[in-house]
Amino acid sequence: MQDMTSGTPLKLIIKFSIPLLIGNLFQQLYSISDIIIVGRLIGIKALAAVGVSTPLFFMLVMVSIGFTNGLTVITAQRFGAHDYRGLRRSVTTATILSTIFTLTATFIMLIFLNSLFKLMNVPDEIMEDAQNFMRIIAYGVIIIIFFNLLSGFMRALGDSKTPLYFLIFTTLLNIIFNVIFIYYFKLGIKGSALGTVCAMSVSAICCLVYIGLKYPLLHPRKQDWKLNWNFCKQHLIVALPMAIQFSIIALSTTITQSVCNTFGADTIAAFISALRVEQLATQPMVSFGVAMATYVAQNYGAKLIGRIRRGVFQCSMISLSLSILLALIMYFFGTNIIAIFVSEDHHKVIDIAKTYLHISILFYFFLGQIFIFRNSLQGMGQAVIPMISSMVELSLRIFAAVYLAAKFGYIGLCYASPIAWIGGAIVVSLGYYYNIRRIKSLYQHNRLSLTQK
């Protein structure tokens, strides 16, 4: 466990971020391994089928992450305030709400799967494979949500290392299961989905056992399972807007993918490969964002607003430097990384993917600021402004994906994400500065401590 309410902010944030970065890289390796194995062992059409399924899979994962992260913000605040009974009650409340949320998400996905694929303009030649992949994933939603919830509980206590170990374990299992199901059992694209679900299941069980053995603070007592609707409301006020926010982000990706699907299988494969490279490159910024959520939540619970301001500023400066470095790496080595996903014989696919990367790298700074300010606001329990930011991103992405793609073709589509990043960054940065001043004035009015430790 790590108490982040004392000590040097930047040192604490970096220390907390490093395991998150490694974990996020393995999270990307988790999905990238699927793409590589499918692309290499099955073929371009199968790769395209996974590609068109990715936005829906991404939506399930993002919504579950948003919802569980929102629930565990309250857990982190209770830990920062040293309210251990409230912490245990937060664990039980989050578990019950996650169960209800899981059943609802699974039902919706299974009922509307075919309609969603039609809306996404999925080509007939890969429709069946895409449906087979997503049906299996839909049944595994409960595993995805509870794995993220258990990891969130540990991060709420300042432990970012243990979730990393479980994520590495999951990634290795996923690779093994995928090779077994696809190469040896000849299950095709179904094997990829089964490998993902099986790997997550084993890791979720191991994670639960570890918490039972190592984290007595997270062990609820019988009386902690009694639902308090006001306490549920406190969790939902943060969790639901975060889930909506993440669903909006996923929806914007789905719309972009739907437009991309009209350009054919080669462009689909290229676009999904380029997005995977981009997601890999931006993981350092993602990690700082996640670290800020826990850092801000604990310090907000302890009413140390000065520490919040100092940590956010220092992290923002690091993110600026990272965005420049990552842009240079992607410009000079992005093509070589793309070649990992498809064989070098597919020159057209590689060139299409490279076009997207050379445009998006110019705007990494705005994406980094979104991660920092959005997570900081969420750590303070402010979920409305991040949701508004996501709606702005969605609107701008739809405009770029539909209008610019229609006018300029694939080049126009490549500007969808950068335009959305700029709009989202402006909203969350202004929202953060407004809220930090408002909270500071409120604490001063009530004569609460602003002392930095």
C-alpha positions in Angstrom: 0.0 0.0 0.0 1.1 3.6 -0.6 -0.1 6.7 1.3 0.2 9.5 -1.3 -0.8 12.3 1.1 2.8 12.9 2.3 6.1 13.0 0.5 7.3 14.6 -2.7 4.4 14.6 -5.2 6.4 14.1 -8.4 8.4 11.2 -6.8 5.2 9.5 -5.6 3.5 10.0 -9.0 6.4 8.6 -11.0 6.9 5.7 -8.5 3.2 4.9 -8.9 3.2 5.4 -12.6 6.0 3.0 -13.5 4.2 -0.2 -12.7 1.1 1.3 -14.4 3.1 2.0 -17.5 4.5 -1.5 -17.6 1.0 -2.9 -17.0 -0.5 -0.7 -19.7 2.2 -1.9 -22.1 1.2 -5.4 -21.3 -2.4 -4.5 -21.7 -1.6 -3.3 -25.2 0.5 -6.4 -25.8 -2.6 -8.3 -24.7 -4.7 -6.9 -27.6 -1.8 -6.6 -29.9 -0.9 -10.3 -29.5 -4.5 -11.1 -30.7 -4.0 -9.0 -33.8 -0.6 -10.5 -34.6 -1.7 -14.1 -34.0 -4.9 -13.7 -36.0 -3.1 -11.7 -38.8 -0.3 -14.2 -39.1 -2.0 -17.5 -38.5 -5.4 -16.9 -40.1 -5.1 -14.0 -42.6 -6.0 -10.5 -43.6 -9.8 -11.1 -43.6 -9.7 -12.5 -40.1 -7.6 -9.5 -39.0 -10.2 -7.2 -40.5 -13.0 -9.1 -38.7 -11.2 -8.6 -35.4 -10.6 -4.9 -36.4 -14.3 -4.2 -37.0 -15.1 -6.0 -33.7 -12.5 -4.0 -31.8 -14.7 -0.8 -31.3 -17.4 -2.9 -29.6 -14.9 -4.8 -27.5 -13.2 -1.5 -26.7 -16.6 -0.1 -25.7 -17.2 -3.0 -23.3 -13.7 -2.7 -21.8 -13.9 1.1 -21.6 -17.3 1.2 -20.0 -16.3 -1.4 -17.4 -13.1 0.5 -16.7 -15.0 3.8 -16.4 -17.6 2.3 -14.1 -15.2 0.4 -11.8 -12.7 3.3 -11.7 -15.6 5.6 -10.6 -16.6 3.2 -7.9 -13.0 2.9 -6.5 -12.5 6.6 -6.4 -14.7 6.6 -3.4 -12.7 3.7 -2.0 -9.5 5.7 -2.4 -11.0 8.8 -0.8 -12.1 6.7 2.2 -8.5 5.3 2.4 -7.0 8.8 2.2 -9.4 9.9 5.1 -8.4 6.8 7.1 -12.0 5.8 7.3 -11.5 2.0 7.1 -15.1 1.1 7.9 -16.2 3.3 5.0 -13.5 1.7 2.8 -15.0 -1.8 3.5 -18.5 -0.6 2.8 -17.2 0.9 -0.4 -15.9 -2.5 -1.4 -19.3 -4.2 -0.9 -21.2 -1.4 -2.5 -18.9 -1.5 -5.6 -19.2 -5.3 -5.8 -23.1 -5.2 -5.8 -23.3 -2.4 -8.2 -20.8 -4.0 -10.6 -22.9 -7.2 -10.6 -26.0 -5.4 -11.6 -24.0 -3.4 -14.2 -22.5 -6.6 -15.7 -25.8 -8.4 -16.2 -27.2 -5.3 -17.9 -24.2 -4.8 -20.2 -24.2 -8.5 -21.3 -27.9 -8.5 -22.1 -27.7 -5.3 -24.2 -24.7 -6.5 -26.2 -26.2 -9.9 -27.0 -29.6 -8.4 -28.0 -28.3 -5.6 -30.3 -25.1 -7.2 -31.6 -26.3 -7.8 -35.2 -27.9 -4.4 -35.5 -24.7 -2.7 -34.3 -22.6 -4.5 -36.9 -25.0 -3.4 -39.6 -24.9 0.2 -38.4 -21.1 0.0 -38.5 -21.1 -1.0 -42.2 -19.3 -4.2 -41.6 -18.7 -5.9 -45.0 -20.6 -9.2 -45.6 -17.3 -11.1 -46.2 -16.2 -10.7 -42.6 -19.6 -10.3 -40.9 -19.9 -14.0 -39.6 -16.4 -14.0 -38.2 -17.0 -10.6 -36.4 -20.2 -11.9 -34.9 -18.6 -15.1 -33.7 -15.8 -13.2 -32.0 -18.1 -10.7 -30.2 -20.7 -13.2 -29.0 -18.0 -15.0 -27.0 -16.5 -11.8 -25.7 -20.0 -10.6 -24.6 -20.3 -13.7 -22.3 -17.0 -12.8 -20.8 -18.0 -9.2 -19.8 -18.5 -10.3 -16.1 -14.9 -11.4 -16.0 -13.6 -8.2 -17.5 -15.5 -6.0 -15.1 -14.6 -7.9 -12.0 -10.9 -8.1 -12.9 -10.9 -4.3 -13.3 -12.8 -3.9 -10.1 -10.4 -6.0 -8.1 -7.4 -4.2 -9.6 -9.1 -0.9 -8.8 -9.4 -1.8 -5.2 -5.7 -2.4 -4.9 -4.8 0.8 -6.7 -7.1 2.7 -4.4 -4.8 1.6 -1.6 -1.8 2.9 -3.5 -0.7 -0.5 -4.8 0.0 -0.3 -8.5 2.5 -3.2 -8.6 0.3 -6.1 -7.8 -2.3 -5.3 -10.6 0.8 -5.1 -12.9 1.8 -8.7 -12.0 -1.6 -10.0 -12.6 -1.8 -8.2 -15.9 1.5 -9.6 -17.1 0.2 -13.1 -16.0 -3.0 -12.5 -18.0 -1.1 -11.4 -21.1 1.1 -14.4 -21.1 -1.9 -16.7 -20.6 -3.8 -14.9 -23.5 -0.9 -15.6 -25.9 -0.7 -19.2 -24.8 -4.5 -19.8 -25.1 -4.7 -18.0 -28.4 -1.9 -20.2 -30.0 -3.5 -23.3 -28.6 -7.0 -22.6 -29.7 -6.1 -21.1 -33.1 -3.0 -23.1 -34.1 -3.6 -26.5 -32.5 -7.4 -26.7 -32.1 -8.1 -24.9 -35.4 -10.9 -22.8 -34.0 -10.1 -19.8 -36.1 -11.4 -16.4 -34.9 -13.5 -18.1 -32.2 -10.2 -19.3 -30.6 -9.0 -15.7 -30.3 -12.1 -14.8 -28.3 -12.0 -17.9 -26.2 -8.3 -17.3 -25.4 -9.1 -13.8 -24.1 -12.0 -15.0 -21.9 -10.1 -17.9 -20.5 -7.0 -15.8 -19.6 -9.1 -13.2 -17.9 -11.0 -15.8 -15.9 -7.9 -17.5 -14.5 -6.4 -14.1 -13.6 -9.5 -12.8 -11.9 -9.7 -15.9 -9.7 -6.0 -15.5 -8.7 -6.5 -11.8 -8.1 -9.5 -12.6 -5.7 -7.5 -15.2 -3.8 -4.5 -12.8 -3.5 -6.7 -10.0 -2.0 -8.2 -12.5 0.4 -4.7 -13.4 1.6 -2.9 -10.1 1.6 -5.4 -7.2 2.1 -7.3 -7.4 5.4 -8.4 -3.8 4.9 -10.4 -4.9 1.9 -12.1 -7.8 3.8 -15.8 -6.8 4.3 -17.7 -7.9 7.4 -21.2 -9.2 7.5 -22.7 -5.8 8.4 -20.8 -4.1 5.6 -23.0 -5.9 3.0 -26.1 -4.0 4.1 -26.9 -1.6 1.3 -27.1 2.1 2.2 -28.8 3.9 -0.7 -27.2 7.2 0.1 -23.8 5.5 0.0 -24.7 3.8 -3.3 -25.7 7.2 -4.6 -22.2 8.6 -3.7 -20.6 5.9 -5.8 -23.0 6.2 -8.7 -22.7 10.0 -8.9 -19.0 9.3 -9.8 -19.3 5.9 -11.5 -22.2 6.5 -13.9 -20.8 9.7 -15.5 -17.4 8.0 -15.8 -19.0 5.0 -17.5 -21.0 7.3 -19.8 -17.8 9.3 -20.5 -15.9 6.2 -21.4 -18.8 4.9 -23.5 -18.8 8.2 -25.4 -15.1 7.8 -26.1 -15.7 4.2 -27.3 -18.7 5.3 -29.4 -16.6 7.9 -31.1 -14.1 5.2 -32.0 -17.0 3.0 -33.2 -18.2 5.8 -35.5 -14.7 6.4 -36.9 -14.3 2.6 -37.5 -17.7 2.6 -39.2 -16.5 5.2 -41.7 -13.2 3.4 -42.2 -15.2 0.2 -42.9 -16.5 1.8 -46.2 -12.9 1.9 -47.6 -12.4 -1.9 -47.8 -10.5 -4.7 -46.0 -7.0 -3.3 -46.7 -7.8 0.0 -45.1 -9.6 -1.6 -42.2 -6.5 -3.8 -41.5 -4.2 -0.8 -41.9 -6.3 1.5 -39.7 -6.6 -1.0 -36.8 -2.8 -1.7 -37.0 -2.0 2.1 -36.9 -4.4 2.5 -33.9 -2.7 -0.3 -32.1 0.7 1.3 -32.6 -0.6 4.7 -31.4 -2.2 3.1 -28.3 1.2 1.5 -27.6 3.0 4.8 -28.0 0.7 6.9 -25.8 0.7 4.5 -22.8 3.2 6.6 -20.8 0.7 9.5 -20.9 -2.2 7.1 -20.0 -0.2 5.8 -17.0 0.4 9.3 -15.6 -3.3 9.9 -16.0 -4.3 6.8 -14.0 -1.7 7.7 -11.3 -3.2 11.2 -11.0 -6.6 9.7 -10.3 -5.3 7.9 -7.2 -3.0 10.7 -6.1 -5.7 13.3 -6.3 -8.4 11.1 -4.7 -6.2 10.4 -1.7 -5.2 14.0 -1.2 -8.7 15.3 -1.8 -9.9 12.9 0.9 -7.2 14.4 3.2 -8.1 18.0 2.1 -4.6 18.7 0.9 -5.5 20.9 -2.1 -2.0 22.5 -2.4 -0.5 19.0 -3.0 -3.0 18.4 -5.7 -2.1 21.6 -7.6 1.6 20.9 -7.3 1.3 17.3 -8.5 -0.9 18.2 -11.5 1.4 21.0 -12.7 4.5 18.8 -12.4 2.8 15.9 -14.2 1.6 18.2 -17.0 5.2 19.3 -17.7 6.4 15.7 -17.9 3.5 14.9 -20.2 4.6 17.7 -22.6 8.1 16.3 -22.8 6.8 12.8 -23.3 4.5 13.9 -26.2 7.5 15.4 -28.1 9.7 12.3 -27.5 6.9 9.9 -28.5 6.1 11.8 -31.6 9.8 11.5 -32.7 9.8 7.8 -32.0 6.6 7.2 -34.0 7.8 9.3 -36.9 11.1 7.5 -37.3 10.2 3.9 -36.2 6.4 3.7 -36.6 6.6 2.0 -40.0 8.8 -0.8 -38.6 6.3 -1.4 -35.8 3.4 -1.6 -38.2 5.2 -4.3 -40.1 4.9 -6.5 -37.0 1.1 -6.8 -37.6 1.2 -7.8 -41.2 3.8 -9.3 -43.5 6.0 -7.0 -45.4 4.4 -8.2 -48.6 1.3 -6.1 -47.9 3.0 -2.7 -48.8 -0.3 -1.0 -49.4 -1.6 -1.8 -45.9 1.7 -0.5 -44.4 1.6 2.8 -46.4 -2.1 3.4 -45.4 -1.2 2.9 -41.7 1.8 5.1 -41.9 -0.3 8.0 -43.3 -2.4 8.0 -40.2 0.5 7.9 -37.8 2.4 10.8 -39.4 -0.7 13.0 -38.9 -1.7 12.0 -35.4 1.8 12.3 -33.8 1.6 16.1 -34.2 -1.2 16.3 -31.6 0.0 14.0 -28.8 0.4 16.9 -26.4 -3.4 17.5 -26.4 -4.0 13.9 -25.7 -1.6 13.9 -22.8 -3.3 16.9 -21.2 -6.7 15.2 -21.5 -5.4 12.2 -19.5 -4.0 14.4 -16.7 -6.8 16.9 -16.2 -9.6 14.4 -16.7 -8.3 11.9 -14.2 -7.5 14.7 -11.7 -11.1 15.9 -11.9 -12.4 12.4 -11.4 -10.1 11.9 -8.4 -11.9 14.9 -6.9 -15.2 13.3 -7.6 -16.0 15.7 -10.4 -17.4 13.5 -13.2 -19.6 16.0 -15.1 -16.9 18.0 -16.8 -15.0 15.0 -18.0 -18.3 13.7 -19.4 -18.9 17.0 -21.2 -15.3 16.8 -22.5 -16.1 13.4 -23.9 -19.2 14.7 -25.6 -17.2 17.5 -27.2 -14.7 14.8 -28.4 -17.6 12.8 -29.8 -19.1 15.7 -31.7 -15.8 16.7 -33.2 -14.9 13.2 -34.1 -18.2 12.6 -35.8 -17.8 15.9 -37.8 -14.3 14.9 -38.9 -15.0 11.3 -39.6 -18.2 12.0 -41.6 -17.7 15.4 -43.2 -13.9 15.4 -43.7 -13.8 11.7 -44.8 -16.6 12.4 -47.4 -14.7 15.5 -48.7 -11.1 14.3 -48.5 -11.3 10.5 -48.2 -9.0 8.6 -45.9 -6.9 11.7 -45.2 -9.9 13.4 -43.7 -10.6 10.4 -41.5 -7.0 10.6 -40.2 -7.8 14.1 -38.7 -10.7 12.8 -36.6 -8.7 12.0 -33.5 -6.5 15.0 -33.5 -9.4 17.4 -33.8 -11.3 15.6 -31.0 -8.2 15.7 -28.8 -7.9 19.5 -29.1 -11.5 20.1 -28.2 -11.4 17.7 -25.3 -8.2 19.1 -23.9 -9.6 22.6 -23.8 -12.7 21.6 -21.9 -11.0 19.5 -19.2 -8.1 22.0 -18.6 -10.6 24.9 -18.1 -12.8 22.7 -15.9 -9.8 21.7 -13.7 -8.7 25.2 -13.1 -12.2 26.3 -12.3 -12.8 23.5 -9.8 -9.5 23.8 -8.1 -10.1 27.5 -7.4 -13.6 26.8 -6.3 -12.5 24.1 -3.8 -9.7 26.2 -2.5 -12.0 29.1 -1.8 -14.5 26.8 -0.1 -11.7 25.4 2.2 -10.5 28.8 3.0 -14.0 30.0 3.8 -14.5 27.0 6.1 -10.9 27.5 7.6 -9.9 24.0 6.5 -6.2 23.1 6.3 -4.4 23.8 3.1 -1.0 22.9 4.6 1.3 20.9 2.4 3.1 18.1 4.1 
